[in-house]
């Protein structure tokens, strides 16, 4: 594992090829890695991002924020990504891939505090999900089983800020060699 210094002088971990291929994108505290702007990766951020903030400033949805290490991350509690591509267009470094590619692969987690799981009628996340990746199947007793389709999810994050109990979260999907993403 190699470390390098950022423009601010702090040491940042360079994940390297081994971590990339094995899908290990976790911080030193074993928290899930930050969600990076669409069409970027931990590798491209580590190798090319200067922390200039151009992508953050260009984000019309204002969901790109600056991490403690001066690199960009996405905060879905502030809204959803419209995939406009403005962040990629203004970046002066080779951080972003082509904007016609899949923007990112994210995994959805719905906590036990979810109102629908508790038997309270709530469909906020499903209503906000334009591609209908989140649906609900009624069960006996008033509860609903939440169904999520990874292949239908665009990763826009619209489901996150609308949850009244903050039960919905997204995280980078750990991809391992040989994994298929439908």
FENSUL-V440938 format. One record per pair of residues at least 6 apart in sequence whose C-alpha atoms are under 8 Angstrom apart, sorted by the first residue. I is the first residue (numbers start at 1). J is the second residue. D is the distance in whole Angstrom. If there is no record, write none. Layout:
[[I;J;D] [I;J;D]]
This chain:
[[1;13;7] [1;14;7] [1;15;7] [1;16;7] [2;13;6] [2;14;6] [2;15;7] [2;16;8] [3;11;6] [3;12;6] [3;13;5] [3;14;5] [4;11;6] [4;12;6] [4;13;7] [4;14;7] [5;11;5] [5;12;6] [6;12;7] [6;50;8] [6;69;8] [7;50;7] [7;51;8] [8;70;8] [10;69;7] [12;46;8] [12;69;7] [13;46;8] [14;43;8] [14;46;6] [14;47;8] [15;25;7] [15;42;7] [15;43;7] [15;46;7] [16;43;7] [19;25;7] [20;43;7] [21;176;7] [21;177;6] [22;175;8] [22;176;5] [22;177;7] [23;174;5] [23;175;5] [23;176;5] [24;174;7] [25;32;7] [25;33;5] [25;42;7] [25;174;7] [26;32;5] [26;33;5] [27;33;6] [32;171;7] [32;172;8] [33;171;7] [33;172;7] [34;73;6] [34;74;7] [34;171;7] [34;172;7] [35;73;5] [35;74;5] [35;75;8] [35;171;6] [35;172;6] [36;42;7] [36;72;6] [36;73;4] [36;74;6] [37;64;7] [37;72;7] [37;73;6] [37;74;6] [37;87;8] [38;83;8] [38;96;8] [38;103;5] [38;104;6] [39;88;8] [39;96;5] [39;97;5] [39;98;7] [39;99;6] [39;101;7] [39;102;7] [39;103;4] [39;104;6] [40;95;6] [40;96;5] [40;97;6] [40;103;8] [40;104;8] [41;95;8] [44;94;7] [44;95;5] [44;96;7] [45;71;7] [45;95;6] [48;93;6] [48;94;6] [48;95;6] [49;71;7] [49;93;7] [49;94;8] [49;95;6] [50;71;8] [50;93;8] [51;70;5] [51;71;5] [51;72;7] [53;66;7] [53;71;8] [53;72;7] [54;87;7] [54;90;6] [54;91;6] [55;64;7] [55;72;8] [55;86;7] [55;87;4] [55;88;7] [55;90;6] [55;91;6] [56;62;7] [56;63;8] [56;64;5] [56;65;6] [56;66;7] [56;72;7] [56;87;7] [58;86;6] [58;87;5] [58;90;7] [59;86;6] [59;87;6] [60;86;8] [61;79;7] [61;80;7] [61;81;7] [61;82;7] [62;78;7] [62;79;8] [63;74;5] [63;75;5] [63;76;6] [63;77;8] [63;78;6] [63;79;6] [63;80;7] [63;81;7] [64;72;6] [64;73;6] [64;74;5] [64;75;6] [65;72;6] [65;73;6] [65;74;6] [65;75;7] [66;72;5] [66;73;6] [67;73;6] [76;157;6] [76;158;8] [76;160;6] [76;161;7] [77;160;6] [77;161;5] [78;161;7] [79;157;7] [79;158;7] [79;160;8] [79;161;6] [80;156;5] [80;157;5] [80;158;5] [80;161;8] [81;156;5] [81;157;6] [81;158;8] [82;156;7] [83;103;8] [83;156;8] [85;99;6] [88;95;8] [88;96;6] [88;97;8] [88;99;7] [103;155;8] [104;155;7] [104;172;8] [105;155;7] [105;172;6] [105;173;5] [106;155;6] [106;170;6] [106;171;5] [106;172;5] [106;173;5] [107;150;7] [107;170;6] [107;171;5] [107;172;6] [107;173;5] [108;148;8] [108;168;7] [108;169;6] [108;170;5] [108;171;7] [109;167;8] [109;168;6] [109;169;5] [109;170;6] [110;167;5] [110;168;5] [110;169;7] [111;167;5] [111;168;7] [112;118;8] [112;167;7] [113;165;7] [113;167;6] [114;165;7] [114;166;8] [114;167;5] [114;168;8] [115;121;7] [115;122;6] [115;165;8] [116;122;5] [116;123;7] [116;143;6] [116;144;6] [116;145;8] [116;146;8] [117;143;6] [117;144;6] [117;145;7] [117;146;8] [118;143;7] [119;141;8] [119;142;5] [119;143;4] [119;144;7] [120;142;8] [120;143;7] [121;142;8] [121;143;8] [123;136;8] [124;159;7] [124;162;6] [124;163;6] [125;134;7] [125;158;7] [125;159;4] [125;160;7] [125;162;6] [125;163;6] [125;168;8] [126;132;7] [126;133;8] [126;134;5] [126;135;6] [126;136;8] [126;159;7] [128;158;6] [128;159;6] [128;162;7] [129;158;6] [129;159;6] [131;152;6] [131;153;7] [131;154;7] [132;152;7] [132;153;8] [133;147;8] [133;148;5] [133;149;5] [133;150;7] [133;151;8] [133;152;5] [133;153;5] [134;146;7] [134;147;6] [134;148;5] [134;149;7] [135;146;6] [135;147;5] [135;148;7] [136;144;6] [136;145;6] [136;146;5] [136;147;6] [137;144;5] [137;145;5] [137;146;6] [137;147;7] [138;144;4] [138;145;6] [139;145;7] [150;182;7] [151;181;7] [151;182;5] [157;170;7] [159;168;7] [160;166;7] [160;168;5] [160;169;6] [160;170;8]]
